[in-house]
Amino acid sequence: MRARVGNEVGRLWAAYAVSTYGTWLAFGAFPLIAVRVLHAPAFAVSLLEAAGLAVAALVAFPLGPWVAHHAKRPVLVTMDLVRFAALASIPICHLFGLLSYGQLLAVAVVSGAAGIAFTAASGAYLKHLAAGTALLDANGRFEATSWVATAVGPPLGGALVGLLGPVATVAADALSYLLSALGVLRIRGGDVVTPRGTARGADLLTGARSIAGDPVLRRLFANSVLVGGLIVAGMPLLSVLLLGRYRMPVWQYGLAFGVPALGGFLGARLSARLAARFGRYRVLRVAGWLRALFPVGLAFVRPGLAGLLVVIAVEALLITCMGVYNPIHATERLQRAPTGHAAPLLGTWSVAGKLVQAGLTALWGILATVTSPRTAITVAGVLLLATPLLLPTRAQLSAREPAAPPPSPRAGRPTARSAGEARRG
């Protein structure tokens, strides 16, 4: 039985690996196409990111019950095919000279919505296929794949763009979803469906009450959504600055965001050890302060090799600190969630975070249009310096001393569609 389950989990993992590598291979493709092919202004590039985030937030709750009441394998296949069709339309239209900014925006929205449904279904399906320690082993495999793809994909994608152009990476990403759908179709491990009437979508009000009722959760929530929003808001503008104004080679651009991902892997591996040696609360606060310190360094980015090294250094330090911070943050959040309210709390947290990210991304696009991308990036970095003041105090954290279980193997994992997804905090 274990061998059969292992084989089915292996097929799901293989499908996930193919699509994940495809996604990171196409890292930065949309901003690059918008800047260099369609000559879109800074606000338009920011809007691409903001639209996907806003739709993700709006459809998260309606899609939850829909996914729950349908067999998961067909949902996974359907969402993969939807993303394949949406992304494949870009190279096809480009080939015939019909590609437009409106199409990029529509594809960002459709693929983002499909990604939400896929993520919701894949978690439930993995839990169905794997049990006991097998689930832990499976999550570890998925986690390792995500970090390796994040580190390797952007540099390879940059090389592919240099050879064939940015549209080619979108075509490769589209193909990866088709291969993923074919991989999921090979799974024969049964399926899981929640009968109607036995499950409800996450309740925003219940989650909001849970957060509001705990002073530590209130502060962690405020810090999380603001840090994530400010970091994500600056990412499209950094693409405009590096790819547009500074004409950075695409392979360097991919390298600048691929190599630092290894810092996230290192930070996540060190997180539990640091917490055991220095205490969870001390590490949480120190890492929380440090992750707000480094992004201001992007204000000093210049053209050429020096600018590349600055981006790599800043991103590596930032992501390493987030790798340390995120597992402890996730553990503290779950342990303080009232019994039976974890799902509504996490749902509220996710939706609020995405809405703030979408709003700030659009606002920073306007700011960059009025001033300049560098100025807008600098403002975001300066504001981030104040966000640690929102972290819980030592007294608040020490008021409740929960036992510290090992951090989840999936904690600290980057969850964005774009570079911002690995840096949202």
VMD Tcl script that draws the C-alpha trace (Angstrom):
set ca {
  {0.00 0.00 0.00}
  {2.80 2.42 0.90}
  {4.54 1.71 -2.40}
  {1.34 2.49 -4.32}
  {0.70 5.68 -2.38}
  {4.35 6.65 -2.82}
  {4.05 6.21 -6.57}
  {0.95 8.38 -6.76}
  {2.52 11.11 -4.61}
  {5.58 10.88 -6.83}
  {3.43 11.52 -9.90}
  {1.81 14.53 -8.25}
  {5.23 15.82 -7.24}
  {6.56 15.34 -10.79}
  {3.64 17.33 -12.18}
  {4.25 20.05 -9.59}
  {7.97 20.12 -10.35}
  {7.41 20.57 -14.09}
  {5.00 23.49 -13.66}
  {7.12 25.09 -10.91}
  {10.26 25.04 -13.05}
  {8.23 26.45 -15.93}
  {6.93 29.28 -13.75}
  {10.35 30.29 -12.52}
  {11.85 29.86 -16.00}
  {9.41 32.57 -17.08}
  {10.20 34.76 -14.07}
  {9.92 38.43 -15.03}
  {8.60 37.61 -18.50}
  {5.47 39.75 -18.22}
  {7.28 42.90 -17.05}
  {9.95 42.28 -19.68}
  {7.38 41.93 -22.47}
  {5.53 45.01 -21.20}
  {8.73 47.09 -21.07}
  {10.65 45.93 -24.13}
  {7.99 44.62 -26.51}
  {4.99 46.81 -25.74}
  {6.91 49.81 -24.31}
  {4.47 50.13 -21.41}
  {5.02 52.86 -18.75}
  {5.87 52.11 -15.12}
  {2.26 52.32 -13.92}
  {1.13 49.79 -16.53}
  {3.82 47.34 -15.42}
  {2.74 47.74 -11.79}
  {-0.89 47.22 -12.81}
  {-0.03 43.79 -14.23}
  {1.07 42.65 -10.77}
  {-1.69 44.48 -8.92}
  {-4.48 43.00 -11.06}
  {-3.34 39.44 -10.43}
  {-3.11 40.03 -6.68}
  {-6.51 41.71 -6.48}
  {-8.24 38.92 -8.39}
  {-6.52 36.33 -6.19}
  {-8.03 38.01 -3.14}
  {-11.51 38.41 -4.63}
  {-11.88 34.83 -5.83}
  {-10.18 33.07 -2.89}
  {-13.34 32.57 -0.84}
  {-15.86 31.75 -3.62}
  {-13.44 29.23 -5.10}
  {-12.83 27.47 -1.78}
  {-16.26 25.83 -1.48}
  {-16.33 25.13 -5.22}
  {-13.03 23.24 -5.04}
  {-14.16 21.40 -1.90}
  {-17.29 20.03 -3.56}
  {-15.56 18.72 -6.67}
  {-13.15 15.85 -7.20}
  {-9.65 17.25 -6.90}
  {-7.90 15.54 -9.80}
  {-10.27 16.98 -12.47}
  {-9.93 20.41 -10.84}
  {-6.14 20.18 -11.05}
  {-6.22 19.09 -14.67}
  {-8.73 21.78 -15.62}
  {-6.76 24.56 -13.95}
  {-3.55 23.41 -15.61}
  {-5.27 23.43 -19.00}
  {-6.75 26.89 -18.34}
  {-3.30 28.25 -17.55}
  {-1.83 26.50 -20.58}
  {-4.42 28.05 -22.89}
  {-4.08 31.52 -21.36}
  {-0.29 31.59 -21.53}
  {-0.11 29.94 -24.96}
  {-2.22 32.77 -26.36}
  {0.69 35.19 -25.81}
  {3.26 33.60 -28.17}
  {0.49 32.85 -30.69}
  {-0.73 36.45 -30.78}
  {2.85 37.74 -30.80}
  {3.59 35.57 -33.82}
  {0.76 37.24 -35.75}
  {1.49 40.74 -34.45}
  {-1.67 40.88 -32.32}
  {-0.16 40.98 -28.84}
  {-1.40 43.86 -26.67}
  {-1.11 45.11 -23.11}
  {-4.79 44.28 -22.56}
  {-4.09 40.66 -23.39}
  {-1.19 40.54 -20.93}
  {-3.50 41.91 -18.27}
  {-6.23 39.38 -19.08}
  {-3.76 36.49 -19.00}
  {-2.39 37.67 -15.64}
  {-5.92 37.70 -14.22}
  {-6.97 34.32 -15.66}
  {-3.76 32.51 -14.72}
  {-3.85 34.03 -11.22}
  {-7.42 32.86 -10.62}
  {-6.63 29.38 -11.96}
  {-3.57 29.25 -9.71}
  {-5.73 29.85 -6.63}
  {-8.03 26.96 -7.48}
  {-5.07 24.71 -8.27}
  {-3.36 25.49 -4.96}
  {-6.54 24.83 -2.97}
  {-7.16 21.51 -4.71}
  {-3.56 20.29 -4.67}
  {-3.24 20.63 -0.89}
  {-6.36 18.54 -0.28}
  {-5.34 15.99 -2.91}
  {-1.85 15.60 -1.46}
  {-3.32 15.01 1.99}
  {-5.57 12.33 0.45}
  {-2.71 10.57 -1.35}
  {-0.21 10.71 1.52}
  {-0.80 9.78 5.15}
  {1.18 9.92 8.38}
  {4.91 10.32 7.86}
  {4.40 10.03 4.10}
  {2.76 13.47 4.14}
  {5.78 14.95 5.90}
  {8.12 13.32 3.38}
  {6.00 14.59 0.50}
  {5.95 18.13 1.83}
  {9.72 18.03 2.20}
  {10.07 17.00 -1.42}
  {7.75 19.78 -2.59}
  {9.63 22.31 -0.43}
  {13.03 21.35 -1.81}
  {11.73 21.51 -5.36}
  {10.35 25.01 -4.82}
  {13.62 26.41 -3.54}
  {15.73 24.77 -6.23}
  {13.36 26.00 -8.95}
  {13.48 29.51 -7.49}
  {17.28 29.48 -7.59}
  {17.80 27.79 -10.97}
  {14.82 28.95 -13.02}
  {15.48 32.72 -13.37}
  {19.09 32.37 -14.61}
  {18.06 29.70 -17.12}
  {15.12 31.82 -18.16}
  {17.42 34.79 -18.64}
  {19.64 32.72 -20.92}
  {16.59 31.58 -22.91}
  {15.40 35.17 -23.27}
  {18.83 36.15 -24.53}
  {18.65 33.48 -27.21}
  {14.99 33.53 -28.23}
  {13.34 36.55 -26.58}
  {10.95 36.92 -23.61}
  {7.93 35.44 -25.38}
  {9.79 32.12 -25.63}
  {9.87 31.76 -21.84}
  {6.09 32.26 -21.70}
  {5.71 29.50 -24.29}
  {7.89 27.24 -22.12}
  {5.77 28.09 -19.07}
  {2.59 27.26 -21.01}
  {4.06 23.92 -22.06}
  {4.94 23.14 -18.45}
  {1.25 23.38 -17.47}
  {0.27 21.04 -20.27}
  {2.86 18.52 -19.09}
  {1.63 18.99 -15.51}
  {-1.95 18.20 -16.58}
  {-0.77 15.04 -18.33}
  {1.16 14.05 -15.19}
  {-1.88 14.52 -12.94}
  {-3.95 12.41 -15.33}
  {-1.56 9.51 -14.68}
  {-2.43 9.45 -10.96}
  {-4.60 6.49 -9.99}
  {-4.79 7.01 -6.23}
  {-8.50 7.72 -5.94}
  {-9.91 11.15 -5.18}
  {-11.53 13.19 -2.43}
  {-14.79 15.16 -2.47}
  {-16.47 17.00 0.39}
  {-20.25 16.40 0.30}
  {-22.35 19.52 -0.05}
  {-23.66 20.85 3.22}
  {-20.72 19.58 5.28}
  {-18.23 22.33 4.48}
  {-18.37 26.07 4.29}
  {-16.05 28.63 2.86}
  {-13.73 30.40 5.25}
  {-15.57 33.09 7.19}
  {-13.89 36.48 6.86}
  {-15.61 37.81 9.98}
  {-14.60 34.82 12.09}
  {-10.99 35.19 11.00}
  {-11.04 38.93 11.59}
  {-12.44 38.44 15.11}
  {-9.74 35.89 15.89}
  {-7.02 38.32 14.83}
  {-8.59 41.29 16.61}
  {-9.01 39.32 19.85}
  {-5.29 38.60 20.33}
  {-2.84 41.51 20.70}
  {0.05 39.43 19.36}
  {-1.93 38.35 16.29}
  {-3.02 41.95 15.70}
  {0.57 43.14 15.64}
  {1.85 40.20 13.57}
  {-0.97 40.76 11.10}
  {-0.35 44.49 10.74}
  {3.38 43.93 10.32}
  {2.89 41.09 7.84}
  {0.49 42.80 5.45}
  {2.41 46.08 5.45}
  {5.86 44.51 4.95}
  {4.53 42.24 2.22}
  {2.71 45.09 0.51}
  {5.71 47.42 0.47}
  {8.09 44.73 -0.78}
  {5.75 43.58 -3.53}
  {4.94 47.17 -4.57}
  {8.59 47.80 -5.40}
  {9.22 44.67 -7.46}
  {7.61 45.74 -10.79}
  {9.33 49.11 -10.49}
  {12.67 47.42 -9.96}
  {12.00 45.50 -13.18}
  {11.28 48.77 -14.99}
  {14.45 50.34 -13.58}
  {16.78 47.42 -14.32}
  {15.36 46.20 -17.63}
  {14.16 49.49 -19.02}
  {16.27 52.42 -17.83}
  {19.50 50.54 -17.08}
  {19.12 48.01 -19.92}
  {20.42 45.21 -17.73}
  {20.95 42.00 -19.73}
  {18.16 39.55 -19.05}
  {20.53 36.82 -17.91}
  {21.87 39.17 -15.25}
  {18.33 40.08 -14.21}
  {17.52 36.39 -13.75}
  {20.75 35.86 -11.83}
  {19.95 38.78 -9.53}
  {16.78 37.09 -8.29}
  {17.74 33.42 -8.68}
  {20.90 33.24 -6.61}
  {19.43 34.99 -3.51}
  {16.74 32.29 -3.28}
  {19.43 30.00 -1.87}
  {19.44 32.32 1.12}
  {15.83 31.42 1.81}
  {16.76 27.74 1.86}
  {19.63 28.45 4.24}
  {17.50 30.65 6.51}
  {14.72 28.09 6.73}
  {17.21 25.37 7.67}
  {18.74 27.57 10.37}
  {15.46 28.86 11.79}
  {14.72 26.02 14.21}
  {18.33 25.83 15.39}
  {18.49 29.55 16.06}
  {15.18 29.41 17.92}
  {16.41 26.51 20.05}
  {19.61 28.35 20.96}
  {18.41 31.93 21.41}
  {14.65 31.53 21.96}
  {11.81 31.79 19.47}
  {10.71 35.27 20.45}
  {14.17 36.79 20.30}
  {14.83 35.30 16.87}
  {11.39 36.41 15.65}
  {12.04 40.02 16.62}
  {15.65 40.17 15.42}
  {14.82 38.59 12.06}
  {11.76 40.82 11.79}
  {13.89 43.92 12.28}
  {16.60 42.77 9.88}
  {14.23 41.94 7.02}
  {12.96 45.54 7.16}
  {16.48 46.96 7.08}
  {17.91 45.64 3.83}
  {15.39 46.69 1.11}
  {16.41 50.34 1.43}
  {19.70 49.26 -0.14}
  {17.90 49.06 -3.49}
  {17.97 52.87 -3.53}
  {21.69 52.57 -4.33}
  {21.30 50.38 -7.42}
  {23.26 51.72 -10.39}
  {23.79 50.50 -13.96}
  {26.38 47.86 -14.70}
  {28.06 45.16 -12.63}
  {27.96 47.22 -9.45}
  {24.17 47.48 -9.68}
  {23.87 43.73 -10.23}
  {25.96 43.00 -7.14}
  {23.90 45.42 -5.04}
  {20.65 43.71 -6.07}
  {22.06 40.25 -5.36}
  {23.39 41.31 -1.95}
  {20.19 43.08 -0.88}
  {17.91 40.28 -2.06}
  {20.11 37.58 -0.51}
  {20.13 39.28 2.89}
  {16.40 39.99 2.73}
  {15.39 36.46 1.72}
  {17.73 34.84 4.24}
  {16.13 36.86 7.04}
  {12.68 35.93 5.75}
  {13.73 32.27 5.69}
  {14.53 32.54 9.39}
  {11.47 34.64 10.27}
  {8.70 32.88 8.35}
  {8.70 29.43 10.05}
  {8.63 31.00 13.54}
  {5.98 33.51 12.47}
  {3.82 30.72 11.00}
  {4.17 28.59 14.14}
  {3.27 31.48 16.45}
  {0.26 32.37 14.29}
  {-1.14 28.83 14.24}
  {-0.60 28.24 17.94}
  {-2.46 31.42 18.84}
  {-5.37 30.71 16.49}
  {-8.49 29.75 18.50}
  {-9.43 26.07 18.27}
  {-11.32 25.42 15.05}
  {-10.63 28.89 13.69}
  {-7.27 28.32 12.01}
  {-8.70 28.13 8.47}
  {-10.81 31.32 8.72}
  {-7.90 33.14 10.34}
  {-5.45 32.11 7.60}
  {-8.02 32.91 4.93}
  {-8.60 36.41 6.27}
  {-4.85 36.91 6.59}
  {-4.25 35.85 2.98}
  {-7.07 37.90 1.47}
  {-6.13 41.04 3.41}
  {-2.49 40.62 2.46}
  {-3.26 40.30 -1.24}
  {-5.61 43.27 -1.23}
  {-3.00 45.45 0.50}
  {-0.34 44.26 -1.94}
  {-2.58 45.04 -4.91}
  {-3.46 48.49 -3.57}
  {0.12 49.45 -2.73}
  {1.41 48.09 -6.04}
  {-1.04 50.29 -7.95}
  {-0.28 53.28 -5.69}
  {3.46 52.86 -6.15}
  {2.95 52.66 -9.91}
  {1.32 56.09 -9.74}
  {4.14 57.36 -7.51}
  {6.74 56.11 -9.98}
  {4.89 57.83 -12.83}
  {4.79 61.15 -10.96}
  {8.39 60.92 -9.74}
  {10.58 58.03 -10.96}
  {10.92 54.27 -10.34}
  {14.04 54.86 -8.22}
  {12.26 57.40 -6.03}
  {9.28 55.09 -5.51}
  {11.57 52.17 -4.60}
  {13.42 54.40 -2.14}
  {10.19 55.55 -0.48}
  {9.11 51.92 -0.03}
  {12.49 51.08 1.55}
  {12.31 54.02 3.95}
  {8.77 53.14 5.04}
  {9.83 49.55 5.64}
  {12.30 50.77 8.24}
  {9.36 51.72 10.48}
  {7.43 48.44 10.16}
  {9.28 46.57 12.98}
  {7.57 48.95 15.40}
  {4.42 46.95 14.67}
  {5.98 43.68 15.87}
  {4.75 42.30 19.22}
  {6.74 43.42 22.22}
  {8.80 40.98 24.23}
  {6.28 41.21 27.08}
  {3.37 40.40 24.76}
  {5.17 37.45 23.23}
  {6.21 36.12 26.62}
  {2.68 36.38 28.05}
  {1.84 33.05 26.52}
  {4.45 30.33 26.34}
  {3.28 27.65 23.89}
  {5.36 24.59 23.37}
  {7.51 24.96 20.28}
  {6.89 22.13 17.82}
  {9.23 21.67 14.87}
  {8.40 24.15 12.11}
  {6.34 22.86 9.21}
  {8.48 21.66 6.29}
  {6.51 24.03 4.07}
  {7.04 27.09 6.26}
  {9.02 29.88 4.67}
  {8.25 28.70 1.22}
  {7.86 31.45 -1.42}
  {4.22 31.55 -2.68}
  {4.03 34.29 -5.51}
  {3.68 33.95 -9.11}
  {6.37 36.56 -9.47}
  {9.46 37.58 -7.57}
  {7.27 39.36 -5.07}
  {5.82 35.99 -4.10}
  {9.11 34.95 -2.54}
  {9.47 38.15 -0.57}
  {6.06 38.99 0.89}
  {6.80 38.20 4.49}
}
mol new
graphics top color blue
foreach p $ca { graphics top sphere $p radius 0.5 }
foreach p [lrange $ca 0 end-1] q [lrange $ca 1 end] { graphics top cylinder $p $q radius 0.2 }
display resetview
